[in-house]
Amino acid sequence: MQKPYIGITGFVSRHEVDHVLGQWERIGNPDRVLSVGVLLCSQTLAHRRNHWPKRYPDVEKFAEIFFPHPQAINVVHYYSSIPDTLCQQLVHLITHVGAIDGFQFNFPWPSVAELSSFRRMCEKLKHFRLILTVGPQALRMIDYSPEEFARRTKEYCGIIDDILLDPSQGQGRIFNQTEILKYLAVLERHQDSISFGVAGGLCPETIYLLEPIVERFPRISIDAESQLRNPEDYLHLDRTVEYVCRANQILHEKRC
């Protein structure tokens, strides 16, 4: 399995990445990587403005934001309104944007066939880390059933690397620990080849909520977005660095 990550979603400039990565280098955790998350949707891919212009950079800026780093992974957080051609879209992205290490899919239950096709096409090129987000819409579609959750996620075994439970999906709502643990227990029983993570309202003030989860699942990955932004919706660099430091402390202590 690949290293678990501490993720930040919503970078829009090289300056932001340099600032946070500089702190990450000083922390020096060899057991985890920093996930540099950049948001992309079908609108911004087609050079159209979406509802969150301060979170979604123009696709031409990706090459500036993403650069190879031994302690980081560069992940495109992608929402596609035309999922039937997902493989084609991903191939287009890796052809035109360098230094992509993975994709997180921010729409419910992407086509297994499309993801399998992408895996086969890239087999000799690179192993891209593929992260399946299971958010509120995906959970509604399975009627919040742990059994159906186990069945649906099993279809992705051998194709995706991580499942990220995110009941907030970028809205900053804090996750319910009991609910999260219920679904993680299902993953632990049925998907031993897939790593898993959690997101939802994480920031310096709420990071303590991870403690009972990390106690049970010390290799859990995490991701944060909305609660790391300032009132103007720009990434708040001081809060982001504080989140990274506190998260790393909790995750490292529980591992030890």
Residue pairs with C-beta under 8 A, 6 or more apart in sequence:
1 161
1 193
1 195
1 219
2 129
2 161
2 195
3 31
3 32
3 33
4 31
4 32
4 33
4 195
4 197
4 219
4 220
4 221
4 251
5 32
5 33
5 34
5 35
5 73
5 197
5 221
5 222
5 223
6 32
6 33
6 34
6 35
6 221
6 222
6 244
6 247
6 248
6 251
7 34
7 35
7 37
7 75
7 197
7 199
7 221
7 222
7 223
7 224
8 20
8 34
8 35
8 36
8 37
8 223
8 224
8 225
8 228
8 235
8 240
8 243
8 244
9 37
9 38
9 39
9 77
9 170
9 223
9 224
9 225
10 37
10 38
10 39
10 55
10 225
10 228
10 229
10 235
11 17
11 20
11 36
11 37
11 38
11 57
11 65
11 235
12 38
12 54
12 55
12 56
12 57
12 61
12 65
12 235
13 57
13 61
13 64
13 65
14 64
14 65
14 67
16 235
16 237
17 36
17 65
17 67
19 237
19 241
20 34
20 36
20 237
20 240
20 241
20 244
21 34
21 36
21 69
21 71
21 72
23 241
23 244
23 245
24 34
24 71
24 72
24 244
25 71
27 244
27 245
27 248
29 248
29 252
31 252
31 255
32 248
32 251
33 71
33 72
33 73
34 71
34 72
34 73
34 244
35 72
35 73
35 75
35 221
35 223
36 65
36 66
36 72
36 73
36 74
36 75
37 75
37 77
37 104
37 223
37 225
38 57
38 62
38 65
38 66
38 74
38 75
38 76
38 77
39 52
39 55
39 56
39 57
39 77
39 79
40 56
40 59
40 62
40 76
40 77
40 78
40 79
40 93
41 50
41 56
41 78
41 79
41 80
41 81
42 79
42 80
42 81
42 82
43 49
43 50
43 81
44 50
44 56
44 57
44 58
44 59
45 59
45 89
45 93
47 58
47 59
50 56
52 233
54 232
54 233
54 234
55 225
55 229
55 233
57 65
59 96
59 97
62 76
62 97
62 100
63 97
63 98
63 99
65 74
66 74
66 97
66 98
66 99
66 100
67 74
67 99
68 99
73 101
73 102
73 129
74 99
74 100
74 101
74 102
75 100
75 101
75 102
75 103
75 104
75 129
75 131
76 93
76 97
76 100
76 102
76 103
76 104
77 103
77 104
77 106
78 89
78 90
78 103
78 104
78 105
78 106
79 106
79 107
80 86
80 89
80 105
80 107
80 110
82 89
83 107
83 110
83 111
83 114
84 111
84 114
85 114
86 110
86 111
86 114
86 115
86 118
87 114
87 115
87 117
87 118
87 121
90 103
90 118
91 118
91 121
91 122
93 100
94 100
94 122
94 125
94 126
94 128
100 128
101 128
101 129
102 128
102 129
102 130
102 131
102 161
103 128
103 129
103 130
103 131
104 131
104 132
104 133
104 164
105 130
105 131
105 132
105 133
106 133
106 135
106 169
106 170
107 133
107 137
108 134
108 135
108 137
108 138
108 141
109 138
109 141
109 152
110 132
112 155
112 156
112 159
115 130
115 156
115 159
115 160
116 159
118 128
119 130
119 159
122 128
129 161
129 162
130 159
130 160
130 161
130 162
131 160
131 161
131 162
131 163
131 164
131 197
132 153
132 156
132 160
132 162
132 163
132 164
133 164
133 166
133 169
134 149
134 153
134 163
134 164
134 165
134 166
134 183
135 166
135 167
135 168
135 169
136 167
136 168
136 169
137 169
139 149
139 167
142 148
142 149
142 152
146 182
146 183
146 185
146 186
147 186
149 183
149 186
150 186
150 187
150 189
150 190
150 191
153 163
153 187
153 190
153 191
153 194
154 190
154 191
156 163
156 194
157 191
157 193
157 194
158 193
160 194
161 194
161 195
162 194
162 195
162 196
162 197
162 221
163 187
163 191
163 194
163 195
163 196
163 197
164 196
164 197
164 198
164 199
164 221
164 223
165 175
165 180
165 183
165 184
165 196
165 197
165 198
165 199
165 200
166 175
166 198
166 199
166 200
166 223
167 173
167 175
167 176
167 179
167 180
167 200
168 174
168 175
168 199
168 200
168 201
168 226
170 225
170 226
171 226
172 201
172 225
172 226
172 227
173 200
173 201
174 200
174 201
174 206
174 209
175 198
175 199
175 200
175 201
175 209
177 209
177 212
177 213
180 198
180 213
181 212
181 213
181 216
184 196
184 198
184 213
184 216
184 217
184 220
187 194
187 196
188 217
195 219
195 221
196 217
196 220
196 221
197 220
197 221
197 222
197 223
198 210
198 213
198 220
198 221
198 222
198 223
199 222
199 223
199 224
199 225
201 226
201 227
202 209
202 210
202 222
202 223
202 224
202 227
202 243
202 247
203 224
203 227
203 228
203 239
203 243
204 239
204 242
204 243
204 246
206 227
207 243
207 246
207 247
207 250
208 250
210 220
210 222
210 247
210 250
210 251
211 250
211 254
213 220
214 220
214 250
214 251
214 254
215 254
218 251
218 254
218 255
219 255
220 251
222 247
222 251
224 243
227 239
228 235
228 236
228 239
228 240
228 243
229 235
229 236
230 236
230 239
